Amino acid sequence: MKYLAAYLLLVAGGKTEPTAADVKAVMASVGVEAEEERLTSLIAALKGKNTDELVTEGLEKMSSKEEEKEESDDDMGFGLFD
């Protein structure tokens, strides 16, 4: 999550396609050491993608999961102290 957070901070700051070095610098600025493999994986996964669209898709998925959870919370006819 910290890798994604650093990436998104860079995007919010105006860097449209942050590099691994950019993300590593942000993480180092707060005393966090970046694992090269995880960082490379993140950069590859996000390359050429619009982060606003990804966030919107993620929020839609989260809201659909919440709806599914709410449906399964039906009263089963007994209570904790019955």
PyMOL Python script that loads the backbone (N, CA, C, O; Angstrom):
from pymol import cmd

cmd.read_pdbstr("""\
ATOM      1  N   MET A   1       0.820  -1.188   0.000  1.00  0.00           N
ATOM      2  CA  MET A   1       0.000   0.000   0.000  1.00  0.00           C
ATOM      3  C   MET A   1       0.868   1.258   0.000  1.00  0.00           C
ATOM      4  O   MET A   1       0.511   2.264  -0.613  1.00  0.00           O
ATOM      5  N   LYS A   2       2.016   1.198   0.693  1.00  0.00           N
ATOM      6  CA  LYS A   2       2.874   2.382   0.760  1.00  0.00           C
ATOM      7  C   LYS A   2       3.451   2.745  -0.605  1.00  0.00           C
ATOM      8  O   LYS A   2       3.706   3.917  -0.882  1.00  0.00           O
ATOM      9  N   TYR A   3       3.656   1.744  -1.453  1.00  0.00           N
ATOM     10  CA  TYR A   3       4.172   2.002  -2.798  1.00  0.00           C
ATOM     11  C   TYR A   3       3.123   2.749  -3.620  1.00  0.00           C
ATOM     12  O   TYR A   3       3.428   3.717  -4.316  1.00  0.00           O
ATOM     13  N   LEU A   4       1.900   2.282  -3.525  1.00  0.00           N
ATOM     14  CA  LEU A   4       0.805   2.923  -4.252  1.00  0.00           C
ATOM     15  C   LEU A   4       0.564   4.333  -3.727  1.00  0.00           C
ATOM     16  O   LEU A   4       0.313   5.254  -4.504  1.00  0.00           O
ATOM     17  N   ALA A   5       0.640   4.500  -2.413  1.00  0.00           N
ATOM     18  CA  ALA A   5       0.444   5.828  -1.823  1.00  0.00           C
ATOM     19  C   ALA A   5       1.490   6.809  -2.342  1.00  0.00           C
ATOM     20  O   ALA A   5       1.160   7.941  -2.695  1.00  0.00           O
ATOM     21  N   ALA A   6       2.737   6.383  -2.387  1.00  0.00           N
ATOM     22  CA  ALA A   6       3.805   7.251  -2.898  1.00  0.00           C
ATOM     23  C   ALA A   6       3.568   7.580  -4.369  1.00  0.00           C
ATOM     24  O   ALA A   6       3.755   8.721  -4.793  1.00  0.00           O
ATOM     25  N   TYR A   7       3.159   6.585  -5.139  1.00  0.00           N
ATOM     26  CA  TYR A   7       2.874   6.782  -6.568  1.00  0.00           C
ATOM     27  C   TYR A   7       1.756   7.812  -6.737  1.00  0.00           C
ATOM     28  O   TYR A   7       1.869   8.735  -7.544  1.00  0.00           O
ATOM     29  N   LEU A   8       0.675   7.648  -5.968  1.00  0.00           N
ATOM     30  CA  LEU A   8      -0.466   8.554  -6.090  1.00  0.00           C
ATOM     31  C   LEU A   8      -0.131   9.966  -5.624  1.00  0.00           C
ATOM     32  O   LEU A   8      -0.669  10.935  -6.161  1.00  0.00           O
ATOM     33  N   LEU A   9       0.747  10.096  -4.636  1.00  0.00           N
ATOM     34  CA  LEU A   9       1.196  11.430  -4.231  1.00  0.00           C
ATOM     35  C   LEU A   9       1.910  12.136  -5.378  1.00  0.00           C
ATOM     36  O   LEU A   9       1.715  13.330  -5.607  1.00  0.00           O
ATOM     37  N   LEU A  10       2.728  11.391  -6.082  1.00  0.00           N
ATOM     38  CA  LEU A  10       3.428  11.966  -7.235  1.00  0.00           C
ATOM     39  C   LEU A  10       2.446  12.386  -8.329  1.00  0.00           C
ATOM     40  O   LEU A  10       2.599  13.447  -8.935  1.00  0.00           O
ATOM     41  N   VAL A  11       1.447  11.554  -8.574  1.00  0.00           N
ATOM     42  CA  VAL A  11       0.430  11.889  -9.581  1.00  0.00           C
ATOM     43  C   VAL A  11      -0.338  13.136  -9.145  1.00  0.00           C
ATOM     44  O   VAL A  11      -0.596  14.026  -9.954  1.00  0.00           O
ATOM     45  N   ALA A  12      -0.702  13.196  -7.864  1.00  0.00           N
ATOM     46  CA  ALA A  12      -1.419  14.364  -7.351  1.00  0.00           C
ATOM     47  C   ALA A  12      -0.571  15.630  -7.459  1.00  0.00           C
ATOM     48  O   ALA A  12      -1.102  16.732  -7.591  1.00  0.00           O
ATOM     49  N   GLY A  13       0.736  15.464  -7.402  1.00  0.00           N
ATOM     50  CA  GLY A  13       1.646  16.596  -7.530  1.00  0.00           C
ATOM     51  C   GLY A  13       1.918  17.007  -8.962  1.00  0.00           C
ATOM     52  O   GLY A  13       2.665  17.956  -9.201  1.00  0.00           O
ATOM     53  N   GLY A  14       1.320  16.304  -9.925  1.00  0.00           N
ATOM     54  CA  GLY A  14       1.449  16.701 -11.320  1.00  0.00           C
ATOM     55  C   GLY A  14       2.323  15.808 -12.184  1.00  0.00           C
ATOM     56  O   GLY A  14       2.454  16.057 -13.382  1.00  0.00           O
ATOM     57  N   LYS A  15       2.920  14.782 -11.610  1.00  0.00           N
ATOM     58  CA  LYS A  15       3.767  13.856 -12.379  1.00  0.00           C
ATOM     59  C   LYS A  15       2.841  12.795 -12.969  1.00  0.00           C
ATOM     60  O   LYS A  15       2.347  11.937 -12.237  1.00  0.00           O
ATOM     61  N   THR A  16       2.597  12.837 -14.276  1.00  0.00           N
ATOM     62  CA  THR A  16       1.600  11.951 -14.883  1.00  0.00           C
ATOM     63  C   THR A  16       2.012  10.487 -14.899  1.00  0.00           C
ATOM     64  O   THR A  16       1.165   9.610 -14.731  1.00  0.00           O
ATOM     65  N   GLU A  17       3.304  10.201 -15.098  1.00  0.00           N
ATOM     66  CA  GLU A  17       3.776   8.811 -15.078  1.00  0.00           C
ATOM     67  C   GLU A  17       5.052   8.713 -14.251  1.00  0.00           C
ATOM     68  O   GLU A  17       6.155   8.726 -14.797  1.00  0.00           O
ATOM     69  N   PRO A  18       4.896   8.613 -12.921  1.00  0.00           N
ATOM     70  CA  PRO A  18       6.067   8.520 -12.056  1.00  0.00           C
ATOM     71  C   PRO A  18       6.919   7.288 -12.379  1.00  0.00           C
ATOM     72  O   PRO A  18       6.399   6.234 -12.743  1.00  0.00           O
ATOM     73  N   THR A  19       8.218   7.443 -12.239  1.00  0.00           N
ATOM     74  CA  THR A  19       9.147   6.335 -12.456  1.00  0.00           C
ATOM     75  C   THR A  19       9.444   5.658 -11.123  1.00  0.00           C
ATOM     76  O   THR A  19       9.071   6.153 -10.060  1.00  0.00           O
ATOM     77  N   ALA A  20      10.118   4.525 -11.202  1.00  0.00           N
ATOM     78  CA  ALA A  20      10.524   3.819  -9.988  1.00  0.00           C
ATOM     79  C   ALA A  20      11.414   4.715  -9.131  1.00  0.00           C
ATOM     80  O   ALA A  20      11.299   4.721  -7.905  1.00  0.00           O
ATOM     81  N   ALA A  21      12.293   5.465  -9.772  1.00  0.00           N
ATOM     82  CA  ALA A  21      13.180   6.375  -9.037  1.00  0.00           C
ATOM     83  C   ALA A  21      12.386   7.465  -8.316  1.00  0.00           C
ATOM     84  O   ALA A  21      12.736   7.857  -7.203  1.00  0.00           O
ATOM     85  N   ASP A  22      11.317   7.953  -8.950  1.00  0.00           N
ATOM     86  CA  ASP A  22      10.468   8.968  -8.320  1.00  0.00           C
ATOM     87  C   ASP A  22       9.815   8.417  -7.058  1.00  0.00           C
ATOM     88  O   ASP A  22       9.837   9.054  -6.005  1.00  0.00           O
ATOM     89  N   VAL A  23       9.236   7.234  -7.176  1.00  0.00           N
ATOM     90  CA  VAL A  23       8.549   6.611  -6.045  1.00  0.00           C
ATOM     91  C   VAL A  23       9.550   6.313  -4.930  1.00  0.00           C
ATOM     92  O   VAL A  23       9.271   6.540  -3.753  1.00  0.00           O
ATOM     93  N   LYS A  24      10.704   5.808  -5.314  1.00  0.00           N
ATOM     94  CA  LYS A  24      11.745   5.490  -4.333  1.00  0.00           C
ATOM     95  C   LYS A  24      12.173   6.750  -3.574  1.00  0.00           C
ATOM     96  O   LYS A  24      12.402   6.698  -2.366  1.00  0.00           O
ATOM     97  N   ALA A  25      12.281   7.876  -4.277  1.00  0.00           N
ATOM     98  CA  ALA A  25      12.673   9.137  -3.644  1.00  0.00           C
ATOM     99  C   ALA A  25      11.630   9.609  -2.640  1.00  0.00           C
ATOM    100  O   ALA A  25      11.978  10.085  -1.559  1.00  0.00           O
ATOM    101  N   VAL A  26      10.359   9.480  -2.987  1.00  0.00           N
ATOM    102  CA  VAL A  26       9.286   9.874  -2.065  1.00  0.00           C
ATOM    103  C   VAL A  26       9.341   9.004  -0.812  1.00  0.00           C
ATOM    104  O   VAL A  26       9.245   9.507   0.307  1.00  0.00           O
ATOM    105  N   MET A  27       9.493   7.709  -1.008  1.00  0.00           N
ATOM    106  CA  MET A  27       9.539   6.796   0.130  1.00  0.00           C
ATOM    107  C   MET A  27      10.769   7.062   1.003  1.00  0.00           C
ATOM    108  O   MET A  27      10.681   7.035   2.231  1.00  0.00           O
ATOM    109  N   ALA A  28      11.898   7.315   0.374  1.00  0.00           N
ATOM    110  CA  ALA A  28      13.126   7.595   1.122  1.00  0.00           C
ATOM    111  C   ALA A  28      13.000   8.889   1.926  1.00  0.00           C
ATOM    112  O   ALA A  28      13.592   9.020   2.997  1.00  0.00           O
ATOM    113  N   SER A  29      12.228   9.841   1.406  1.00  0.00           N
ATOM    114  CA  SER A  29      12.076  11.128   2.093  1.00  0.00           C
ATOM    115  C   SER A  29      11.379  10.993   3.441  1.00  0.00           C
ATOM    116  O   SER A  29      11.494  11.873   4.294  1.00  0.00           O
ATOM    117  N   VAL A  30      10.659   9.896   3.630  1.00  0.00           N
ATOM    118  CA  VAL A  30       9.995   9.655   4.918  1.00  0.00           C
ATOM    119  C   VAL A  30      10.602   8.455   5.644  1.00  0.00           C
ATOM    120  O   VAL A  30      10.013   7.919   6.583  1.00  0.00           O
ATOM    121  N   GLY A  31      11.781   8.047   5.197  1.00  0.00           N
ATOM    122  CA  GLY A  31      12.514   6.996   5.897  1.00  0.00           C
ATOM    123  C   GLY A  31      12.080   5.578   5.604  1.00  0.00           C
ATOM    124  O   GLY A  31      12.323   4.681   6.412  1.00  0.00           O
ATOM    125  N   VAL A  32      11.442   5.353   4.466  1.00  0.00           N
ATOM    126  CA  VAL A  32      10.992   4.010   4.100  1.00  0.00           C
ATOM    127  C   VAL A  32      11.857   3.492   2.960  1.00  0.00           C
ATOM    128  O   VAL A  32      12.026   4.160   1.940  1.00  0.00           O
ATOM    129  N   GLU A  33      12.400   2.297   3.143  1.00  0.00           N
ATOM    130  CA  GLU A  33      13.220   1.689   2.100  1.00  0.00           C
ATOM    131  C   GLU A  33      12.323   0.895   1.155  1.00  0.00           C
ATOM    132  O   GLU A  33      11.490   0.105   1.598  1.00  0.00           O
ATOM    133  N   ALA A  34      12.493   1.106  -0.130  1.00  0.00           N
ATOM    134  CA  ALA A  34      11.664   0.441  -1.138  1.00  0.00           C
ATOM    135  C   ALA A  34      12.312  -0.856  -1.597  1.00  0.00           C
ATOM    136  O   ALA A  34      13.518  -0.913  -1.836  1.00  0.00           O
ATOM    137  N   GLU A  35      11.487  -1.904  -1.717  1.00  0.00           N
ATOM    138  CA  GLU A  35      11.945  -3.172  -2.280  1.00  0.00           C
ATOM    139  C   GLU A  35      11.852  -3.051  -3.799  1.00  0.00           C
ATOM    140  O   GLU A  35      10.786  -2.764  -4.343  1.00  0.00           O
ATOM    141  N   GLU A  36      12.954  -3.268  -4.463  1.00  0.00           N
ATOM    142  CA  GLU A  36      13.040  -3.062  -5.913  1.00  0.00           C
ATOM    143  C   GLU A  36      12.007  -3.893  -6.680  1.00  0.00           C
ATOM    144  O   GLU A  36      11.390  -3.399  -7.624  1.00  0.00           O
ATOM    145  N   GLU A  37      11.820  -5.145  -6.278  1.00  0.00           N
ATOM    146  CA  GLU A  37      10.892  -6.034  -6.992  1.00  0.00           C
ATOM    147  C   GLU A  37       9.450  -5.533  -6.909  1.00  0.00           C
ATOM    148  O   GLU A  37       8.736  -5.516  -7.912  1.00  0.00           O
ATOM    149  N   ARG A  38       9.029  -5.130  -5.725  1.00  0.00           N
ATOM    150  CA  ARG A  38       7.658  -4.640  -5.556  1.00  0.00           C
ATOM    151  C   ARG A  38       7.459  -3.322  -6.296  1.00  0.00           C
ATOM    152  O   ARG A  38       6.406  -3.077  -6.885  1.00  0.00           O
ATOM    153  N   LEU A  39       8.473  -2.493  -6.256  1.00  0.00           N
ATOM    154  CA  LEU A  39       8.403  -1.205  -6.931  1.00  0.00           C
ATOM    155  C   LEU A  39       8.315  -1.379  -8.444  1.00  0.00           C
ATOM    156  O   LEU A  39       7.519  -0.711  -9.104  1.00  0.00           O
ATOM    157  N   THR A  40       9.121  -2.261  -8.984  1.00  0.00           N
ATOM    158  CA  THR A  40       9.106  -2.541 -10.421  1.00  0.00           C
ATOM    159  C   THR A  40       7.755  -3.111 -10.841  1.00  0.00           C
ATOM    160  O   THR A  40       7.229  -2.765 -11.898  1.00  0.00           O
ATOM    161  N   SER A  41       7.205  -3.979 -10.014  1.00  0.00           N
ATOM    162  CA  SER A  41       5.900  -4.583 -10.290  1.00  0.00           C
ATOM    163  C   SER A  41       4.801  -3.517 -10.332  1.00  0.00           C
ATOM    164  O   SER A  41       3.944  -3.537 -11.215  1.00  0.00           O
ATOM    165  N   LEU A  42       4.832  -2.598  -9.383  1.00  0.00           N
ATOM    166  CA  LEU A  42       3.834  -1.530  -9.345  1.00  0.00           C
ATOM    167  C   LEU A  42       3.927  -0.642 -10.582  1.00  0.00           C
ATOM    168  O   LEU A  42       2.915  -0.342 -11.217  1.00  0.00           O
ATOM    169  N   ILE A  43       5.132  -0.228 -10.916  1.00  0.00           N
ATOM    170  CA  ILE A  43       5.327   0.654 -12.074  1.00  0.00           C
ATOM    171  C   ILE A  43       4.844  -0.036 -13.353  1.00  0.00           C
ATOM    172  O   ILE A  43       4.210   0.593 -14.200  1.00  0.00           O
ATOM    173  N   ALA A  44       5.144  -1.320 -13.489  1.00  0.00           N
ATOM    174  CA  ALA A  44       4.714  -2.072 -14.677  1.00  0.00           C
ATOM    175  C   ALA A  44       3.192  -2.188 -14.728  1.00  0.00           C
ATOM    176  O   ALA A  44       2.594  -2.065 -15.797  1.00  0.00           O
ATOM    177  N   ALA A  45       2.568  -2.424 -13.576  1.00  0.00           N
ATOM    178  CA  ALA A  45       1.112  -2.589 -13.531  1.00  0.00           C
ATOM    179  C   ALA A  45       0.374  -1.292 -13.854  1.00  0.00           C
ATOM    180  O   ALA A  45      -0.727  -1.327 -14.405  1.00  0.00           O
ATOM    181  N   LEU A  46       0.967  -0.159 -13.518  1.00  0.00           N
ATOM    182  CA  LEU A  46       0.293   1.123 -13.714  1.00  0.00           C
ATOM    183  C   LEU A  46       0.718   1.859 -14.977  1.00  0.00           C
ATOM    184  O   LEU A  46       0.155   2.903 -15.306  1.00  0.00           O
ATOM    185  N   LYS A  47       1.698   1.329 -15.680  1.00  0.00           N
ATOM    186  CA  LYS A  47       2.225   2.008 -16.870  1.00  0.00           C
ATOM    187  C   LYS A  47       1.125   2.212 -17.921  1.00  0.00           C
ATOM    188  O   LYS A  47       0.463   1.262 -18.339  1.00  0.00           O
ATOM    189  N   GLY A  48       0.947   3.459 -18.332  1.00  0.00           N
ATOM    190  CA  GLY A  48      -0.013   3.797 -19.373  1.00  0.00           C
ATOM    191  C   GLY A  48      -1.462   3.828 -18.922  1.00  0.00           C
ATOM    192  O   GLY A  48      -2.362   3.992 -19.746  1.00  0.00           O
ATOM    193  N   LYS A  49      -1.704   3.673 -17.626  1.00  0.00           N
ATOM    194  CA  LYS A  49      -3.087   3.671 -17.135  1.00  0.00           C
ATOM    195  C   LYS A  49      -3.418   5.009 -16.492  1.00  0.00           C
ATOM    196  O   LYS A  49      -2.551   5.677 -15.928  1.00  0.00           O
ATOM    197  N   ASN A  50      -4.676   5.383 -16.586  1.00  0.00           N
ATOM    198  CA  ASN A  50      -5.166   6.615 -15.991  1.00  0.00           C
ATOM    199  C   ASN A  50      -5.524   6.340 -14.534  1.00  0.00           C
ATOM    200  O   ASN A  50      -6.423   5.545 -14.258  1.00  0.00           O
ATOM    201  N   THR A  51      -4.833   6.986 -13.604  1.00  0.00           N
ATOM    202  CA  THR A  51      -5.069   6.699 -12.184  1.00  0.00           C
ATOM    203  C   THR A  51      -6.459   7.129 -11.732  1.00  0.00           C
ATOM    204  O   THR A  51      -7.036   6.494 -10.850  1.00  0.00           O
ATOM    205  N   ASP A  52      -7.007   8.188 -12.313  1.00  0.00           N
ATOM    206  CA  ASP A  52      -8.365   8.602 -11.948  1.00  0.00           C
ATOM    207  C   ASP A  52      -9.369   7.505 -12.290  1.00  0.00           C
ATOM    208  O   ASP A  52     -10.272   7.215 -11.504  1.00  0.00           O
ATOM    209  N   GLU A  53      -9.208   6.899 -13.462  1.00  0.00           N
ATOM    210  CA  GLU A  53     -10.100   5.809 -13.864  1.00  0.00           C
ATOM    211  C   GLU A  53      -9.921   4.593 -12.960  1.00  0.00           C
ATOM    212  O   GLU A  53     -10.900   3.938 -12.602  1.00  0.00           O
ATOM    213  N   LEU A  54      -8.682   4.289 -12.592  1.00  0.00           N
ATOM    214  CA  LEU A  54      -8.424   3.148 -11.711  1.00  0.00           C
ATOM    215  C   LEU A  54      -9.062   3.346 -10.342  1.00  0.00           C
ATOM    216  O   LEU A  54      -9.627   2.411  -9.775  1.00  0.00           O
ATOM    217  N   VAL A  55      -8.972   4.560  -9.811  1.00  0.00           N
ATOM    218  CA  VAL A  55      -9.579   4.856  -8.512  1.00  0.00           C
ATOM    219  C   VAL A  55     -11.095   4.738  -8.607  1.00  0.00           C
ATOM    220  O   VAL A  55     -11.730   4.178  -7.713  1.00  0.00           O
ATOM    221  N   THR A  56     -11.679   5.259  -9.678  1.00  0.00           N
ATOM    222  CA  THR A  56     -13.127   5.171  -9.873  1.00  0.00           C
ATOM    223  C   THR A  56     -13.576   3.715  -9.949  1.00  0.00           C
ATOM    224  O   THR A  56     -14.567   3.337  -9.324  1.00  0.00           O
ATOM    225  N   GLU A  57     -12.851   2.896 -10.712  1.00  0.00           N
ATOM    226  CA  GLU A  57     -13.182   1.469 -10.815  1.00  0.00           C
ATOM    227  C   GLU A  57     -13.073   0.789  -9.457  1.00  0.00           C
ATOM    228  O   GLU A  57     -13.917  -0.034  -9.102  1.00  0.00           O
ATOM    229  N   GLY A  58     -12.045   1.128  -8.704  1.00  0.00           N
ATOM    230  CA  GLY A  58     -11.853   0.541  -7.381  1.00  0.00           C
ATOM    231  C   GLY A  58     -12.978   0.904  -6.428  1.00  0.00           C
ATOM    232  O   GLY A  58     -13.454   0.059  -5.670  1.00  0.00           O
ATOM    233  N   LEU A  59     -13.401   2.158  -6.465  1.00  0.00           N
ATOM    234  CA  LEU A  59     -14.503   2.591  -5.610  1.00  0.00           C
ATOM    235  C   LEU A  59     -15.797   1.870  -5.966  1.00  0.00           C
ATOM    236  O   LEU A  59     -16.570   1.498  -5.083  1.00  0.00           O
ATOM    237  N   GLU A  60     -16.032   1.672  -7.264  1.00  0.00           N
ATOM    238  CA  GLU A  60     -17.226   0.942  -7.697  1.00  0.00           C
ATOM    239  C   GLU A  60     -17.190  -0.493  -7.186  1.00  0.00           C
ATOM    240  O   GLU A  60     -18.207  -1.018  -6.733  1.00  0.00           O
ATOM    241  N   LYS A  61     -16.029  -1.126  -7.255  1.00  0.00           N
ATOM    242  CA  LYS A  61     -15.897  -2.500  -6.765  1.00  0.00           C
ATOM    243  C   LYS A  61     -16.125  -2.564  -5.261  1.00  0.00           C
ATOM    244  O   LYS A  61     -16.769  -3.487  -4.764  1.00  0.00           O
ATOM    245  N   MET A  62     -15.596  -1.582  -4.540  1.00  0.00           N
ATOM    246  CA  MET A  62     -15.774  -1.564  -3.088  1.00  0.00           C
ATOM    247  C   MET A  62     -17.237  -1.380  -2.720  1.00  0.00           C
ATOM    248  O   MET A  62     -17.732  -2.032  -1.801  1.00  0.00           O
ATOM    249  N   SER A  63     -17.933  -0.499  -3.427  1.00  0.00           N
ATOM    250  CA  SER A  63     -19.338  -0.259  -3.102  1.00  0.00           C
ATOM    251  C   SER A  63     -20.187  -1.473  -3.431  1.00  0.00           C
ATOM    252  O   SER A  63     -21.160  -1.741  -2.726  1.00  0.00           O
ATOM    253  N   SER A  64     -19.853  -2.219  -4.481  1.00  0.00           N
ATOM    254  CA  SER A  64     -20.620  -3.420  -4.800  1.00  0.00           C
ATOM    255  C   SER A  64     -20.369  -4.504  -3.761  1.00  0.00           C
ATOM    256  O   SER A  64     -21.273  -5.285  -3.467  1.00  0.00           O
ATOM    257  N   LYS A  65     -19.176  -4.573  -3.202  1.00  0.00           N
ATOM    258  CA  LYS A  65     -18.877  -5.541  -2.137  1.00  0.00           C
ATOM    259  C   LYS A  65     -19.655  -5.200  -0.878  1.00  0.00           C
ATOM    260  O   LYS A  65     -20.131  -6.099  -0.186  1.00  0.00           O
ATOM    261  N   GLU A  66     -19.791  -3.908  -0.568  1.00  0.00           N
ATOM    262  CA  GLU A  66     -20.558  -3.490   0.596  1.00  0.00           C
ATOM    263  C   GLU A  66     -22.017  -3.873   0.441  1.00  0.00           C
ATOM    264  O   GLU A  66     -22.640  -4.313   1.407  1.00  0.00           O
ATOM    265  N   GLU A  67     -22.583  -3.716  -0.764  1.00  0.00           N
ATOM    266  CA  GLU A  67     -23.971  -4.088  -1.003  1.00  0.00           C
ATOM    267  C   GLU A  67     -24.165  -5.582  -0.821  1.00  0.00           C
ATOM    268  O   GLU A  67     -25.159  -6.003  -0.229  1.00  0.00           O
ATOM    269  N   GLU A  68     -23.237  -6.395  -1.317  1.00  0.00           N
ATOM    270  CA  GLU A  68     -23.327  -7.838  -1.156  1.00  0.00           C
ATOM    271  C   GLU A  68     -23.282  -8.207   0.314  1.00  0.00           C
ATOM    272  O   GLU A  68     -24.027  -9.083   0.753  1.00  0.00           O
ATOM    273  N   LYS A  69     -22.429  -7.559   1.077  1.00  0.00           N
ATOM    274  CA  LYS A  69     -22.295  -7.843   2.496  1.00  0.00           C
ATOM    275  C   LYS A  69     -23.585  -7.493   3.228  1.00  0.00           C
ATOM    276  O   LYS A  69     -24.038  -8.260   4.078  1.00  0.00           O
ATOM    277  N   GLU A  70     -24.181  -6.352   2.911  1.00  0.00           N
ATOM    278  CA  GLU A  70     -25.415  -5.935   3.546  1.00  0.00           C
ATOM    279  C   GLU A  70     -26.530  -6.942   3.301  1.00  0.00           C
ATOM    280  O   GLU A  70     -27.329  -7.204   4.199  1.00  0.00           O
ATOM    281  N   GLU A  71     -26.597  -7.503   2.115  1.00  0.00           N
ATOM    282  CA  GLU A  71     -27.635  -8.467   1.797  1.00  0.00           C
ATOM    283  C   GLU A  71     -27.492  -9.742   2.621  1.00  0.00           C
ATOM    284  O   GLU A  71     -28.493 -10.385   2.935  1.00  0.00           O
ATOM    285  N   SER A  72     -26.280 -10.114   2.972  1.00  0.00           N
ATOM    286  CA  SER A  72     -26.069 -11.359   3.698  1.00  0.00           C
ATOM    287  C   SER A  72     -26.239 -11.207   5.199  1.00  0.00           C
ATOM    288  O   SER A  72     -26.144 -12.194   5.927  1.00  0.00           O
ATOM    289  N   ASP A  73     -26.487  -9.994   5.681  1.00  0.00           N
ATOM    290  CA  ASP A  73     -26.643  -9.757   7.108  1.00  0.00           C
ATOM    291  C   ASP A  73     -28.103  -9.878   7.547  1.00  0.00           C
ATOM    292  O   ASP A  73     -28.550  -9.123   8.411  1.00  0.00           O
ATOM    293  N   ASP A  74     -28.840 -10.804   6.973  1.00  0.00           N
ATOM    294  CA  ASP A  74     -30.244 -10.978   7.323  1.00  0.00           C
ATOM    295  C   ASP A  74     -30.384 -11.527   8.734  1.00  0.00           C
ATOM    296  O   ASP A  74     -29.514 -12.246   9.224  1.00  0.00           O
ATOM    297  N   ASP A  75     -31.496 -11.177   9.383  1.00  0.00           N
ATOM    298  CA  ASP A  75     -31.808 -11.701  10.705  1.00  0.00           C
ATOM    299  C   ASP A  75     -32.134 -13.181  10.572  1.00  0.00           C
ATOM    300  O   ASP A  75     -32.982 -13.563   9.765  1.00  0.00           O
ATOM    301  N   MET A  76     -31.474 -14.002  11.348  1.00  0.00           N
ATOM    302  CA  MET A  76     -31.660 -15.445  11.236  1.00  0.00           C
ATOM    303  C   MET A  76     -32.710 -15.966  12.213  1.00  0.00           C
ATOM    304  O   MET A  76     -32.870 -17.178  12.358  1.00  0.00           O
ATOM    305  N   GLY A  77     -33.429 -15.060  12.888  1.00  0.00           N
ATOM    306  CA  GLY A  77     -34.517 -15.491  13.736  1.00  0.00           C
ATOM    307  C   GLY A  77     -34.131 -15.746  15.183  1.00  0.00           C
ATOM    308  O   GLY A  77     -34.968 -16.191  15.968  1.00  0.00           O
ATOM    309  N   PHE A  78     -32.922 -15.485  15.545  1.00  0.00           N
ATOM    310  CA  PHE A  78     -32.527 -15.623  16.939  1.00  0.00           C
ATOM    311  C   PHE A  78     -31.520 -14.536  17.278  1.00  0.00           C
ATOM    312  O   PHE A  78     -30.815 -14.025  16.408  1.00  0.00           O
ATOM    313  N   GLY A  79     -31.468 -14.202  18.535  1.00  0.00           N
ATOM    314  CA  GLY A  79     -30.554 -13.150  18.959  1.00  0.00           C
ATOM    315  C   GLY A  79     -29.478 -13.709  19.865  1.00  0.00           C
ATOM    316  O   GLY A  79     -29.505 -14.886  20.224  1.00  0.00           O
ATOM    317  N   LEU A  80     -28.563 -12.889  20.220  1.00  0.00           N
ATOM    318  CA  LEU A  80     -27.445 -13.290  21.052  1.00  0.00           C
ATOM    319  C   LEU A  80     -27.897 -13.724  22.440  1.00  0.00           C
ATOM    320  O   LEU A  80     -27.311 -14.634  23.027  1.00  0.00           O
ATOM    321  N   PHE A  81     -28.946 -13.075  22.975  1.00  0.00           N
ATOM    322  CA  PHE A  81     -29.373 -13.365  24.343  1.00  0.00           C
ATOM    323  C   PHE A  81     -30.731 -14.050  24.411  1.00  0.00           C
ATOM    324  O   PHE A  81     -31.381 -14.001  25.455  1.00  0.00           O
ATOM    325  N   ASP A  82     -31.180 -14.689  23.331  1.00  0.00           N
ATOM    326  CA  ASP A  82     -32.476 -15.394  23.331  1.00  0.00           C
ATOM    327  C   ASP A  82     -32.375 -16.716  24.047  1.00  0.00           C
ATOM    328  O   ASP A  82     -33.364 -17.443  24.145  1.00  0.00           O
TER     329      ASP A  82
END
""", "prot")
cmd.dss("prot")
cmd.show_as("cartoon", "prot")
cmd.util.cbc("prot")
cmd.orient("prot")
